[in-house]
Amino acid sequence: MEELMFCYQCEQTIGGKGCTKAGNCGKDAEVAALQDLLVYELKGIGFIGNELLKQGKSIDKEISKFVADACFSTLTNVNFDPERFICFLKEAEKVKENLKSQLKNLPSNVPECVNYKLPNSKEQMLQDAKKAGIMYDQTLDANIRSLRETLIYGLKGMAAYAHHAHVLGYIDEEVNNFFYKGFAATLDNSLSVDDLFNLTMEFGKINLKCMELLDKANTQTYGNPVPTPVLITKKKGPFIIVSGHDLKDLYELLVQTDGKGINIYTHGEMLPAHGYPELKKFKHLIGNFGGAWQDQQKEFDNLPGCILMTTNCLQKPRDSYKDRIFTTSIVGWPQVQHIEEKNGKKDFTPIINKALELGGFTEDEPEKTILVGFGHNTVLSLADKILDAVKQGQIRHFFLIGGCDGARPGRNYYTEFAQKTPKDTIILTLACGKYRFNKMDFGTIGEFPRLLDLGQCNDSYSAIKIALGLADALKCTVNDLPLSLILSWYEQKAVCILLTLLSLGIKNIYLGPSLPAFISPDVLQVLIDKFNIKPISTPDEDLKVILG
């Protein structure tokens, strides 16, 4: 039977091999094809852009912003709207021709995608997309394909971070330029397996710069997060739930709803927003609603309020709430209301009016809170006390239990692992994986909560900075710290974070709930040999190995 599509970029790819009829994420074969074709165009743009950079020329920052945004749009659970992808494709064609016009002495033997001409009709685009498919070249060495796809998925993850920094006005030319170098490398048949592996390590270091840039953008705009209790129960009145990762969208909505009697709840990865001083000053940022992203269809069902999706983590909306969910920025779903940016501003009036019309919750629930806001600034300010607690034997070990969540049953491992950590250990957590256990009471060690929420996946830089800071204070390497990384992955931001950790030489990472389908057995063996990456087993067995 002919495959309608092929995609294996996320952890829940069907059978651990690849989605071939429709994506487990909810995208259909048409959207998958248009995404493939957009990546094909980005490869052509990358080749030309890389040639311009080699000639000492610079590339306009607006073009680089488009490259990051287009790349981000193909990340898992971001955009499912074929019409939006056609717009991206048409713009990509213009960008490619623009860059080509600036290039002198285009090499004679260029990859086909460089001279590819986008047709006008969607039907023809879908036909052309076949040549852009991951498995189109059946003769390609499996390890070369594996490393090329790993690099592409890393670029998709970094594109998300670059996008969030861009919208706050923070740009790094070295980060921007690596998109061209990276996409060009996926077309270069002269690169060996070793060359591509080394390039993924180079990418990891560039992504660290990008994460640092985003951290700077968020903290200089909204302040350093501080420990903050967050209400996780409902309050009476009209409301809007804001999901995703984009702090600027949340801020603009808070400004536009101020004084209108509308409560704003965060959802999913937006939870850590409550720790930022410039966001928490809005009294109607009332609390956090629900759990992880994969529960949204059940939690949003017949909700008497509105939802705003600002970035990835969108699932197919049920009819019961399709009229009250809105998308913005890169996010899209067919026939879902989209709020565009015009002249640098977004008008949230439609979602505000809808929330007022729906009326919201009719009564208050008994109050319950959880604690967030342990970014690197807060944790490192306590470094001396933490180190004293380690030296006195009060803190035996640190566990970073974090990463992406998902619906796969094996993810219960992370809940059980957290529950079974000894009472003289600290749990650091970030990203939506924490929803498996962040409402549990783990108690304290002295003045420290045993569970420290470092933020969303966009805050992974905090975890790295904390680890490096503690290692520096103890005059050892990160690998010598009493610290274990227990990571769960789902999509491409997890890929770029993992490559950054490996580029820093960090070893002994536990990864699950399954290993990436795009990693070939040979490449996996290299990762095991170089970094001792371990697939998770059971919480009891892994804790026994870690703690002895």
Stockholm file with secondary structure:
# STOCKHOLM 1.0

chainA/1-548         MEELMFCYQCEQTIGGKGCTKAGNCGKDAEVAALQDLLVYELKGIGFIGNELLKQGKSIDKEISKFVADACFSTLTNVNFDPERFICFLKEAEKVKENLKSQLKNLPSNVPECVNYKLPNSKEQMLQDAKKAGIMYDQTLDANIRSLRETLIYGLKGMAAYAHHAHVLGYIDEEVNNFFYKGFAATLDNSLSVDDLFNLTMEFGKINLKCMELLDKANTQTYGNPVPTPVLITKKKGPFIIVSGHDLKDLYELLVQTDGKGINIYTHGEMLPAHGYPELKKFKHLIGNFGGAWQDQQKEFDNLPGCILMTTNCLQKPRDSYKDRIFTTSIVGWPQVQHIEEKNGKKDFTPIINKALELGGFTEDEPEKTILVGFGHNTVLSLADKILDAVKQGQIRHFFLIGGCDGARPGRNYYTEFAQKTPKDTIILTLACGKYRFNKMDFGTIGEFPRLLDLGQCNDSYSAIKIALGLADALKCTVNDLPLSLILSWYEQKAVCILLTLLSLGIKNIYLGPSLPAFISPDVLQVLIDKFNIKPISTPDEDLKVILG
#=GR chainA/1-548 SS CCCSCCBCCSTTCGGGTCBSSSCTTSCCHHHHHHHHHHHHHHHHHHHHHHHHHHTTCCCCHHHHHHHHHHHHHTSTTTBCCHHHHHHHHHHHHHHHHHHHHHCSSCCSSCCHHHHCCCCSSHHHHHHHGGGGSTTSCTTSCHHHHHHHHHHHHHHHHHHHHHHHHHHTTCCCHHHHHHHHHHHHHTTCTTCCHHHHHHHHHHHHHHHHHHHHHHHHHHHHHHCCCCCEEEECSCCSBCEEEEESSCHHHHHHHHHHHTTTTCEEEECGGGGGGGGCHHHHTCTTEEEECSSCGGGHHHHSTTCSSEEEECSSCCCCCCTTTTTSEEEETTCBCTTSEEECEETTEECCHHHHHHHHHHCCBSSCCCCCEEEECCCHHHHHHTHHHHHHHHHTTSCCEEEEEEECCCSCGGGHHHHHHHHHSCTTEEEEEESGGGGGTTTSCCCEETTEESEEEEESGGGHHHHHHHHHHHHHHTTSCGGGSSEEEEEECCSHHHHHHHHHHHHTTCCCCEEESSCCTTSCHHHHHHHHHHHCCEECCCHHHHHHHHHC
#=GC SS_cons         CCCSCCBCCSTTCGGGTCBSSSCTTSCCHHHHHHHHHHHHHHHHHHHHHHHHHHTTCCCCHHHHHHHHHHHHHTSTTTBCCHHHHHHHHHHHHHHHHHHHHHCSSCCSSCCHHHHCCCCSSHHHHHHHGGGGSTTSCTTSCHHHHHHHHHHHHHHHHHHHHHHHHHHTTCCCHHHHHHHHHHHHHTTCTTCCHHHHHHHHHHHHHHHHHHHHHHHHHHHHHHCCCCCEEEECSCCSBCEEEEESSCHHHHHHHHHHHTTTTCEEEECGGGGGGGGCHHHHTCTTEEEECSSCGGGHHHHSTTCSSEEEECSSCCCCCCTTTTTSEEEETTCBCTTSEEECEETTEECCHHHHHHHHHHCCBSSCCCCCEEEECCCHHHHHHTHHHHHHHHHTTSCCEEEEEEECCCSCGGGHHHHHHHHHSCTTEEEEEESGGGGGTTTSCCCEETTEESEEEEESGGGHHHHHHHHHHHHHHTTSCGGGSSEEEEEECCSHHHHHHHHHHHHTTCCCCEEESSCCTTSCHHHHHHHHHHHCCEECCCHHHHHHHHHC
//
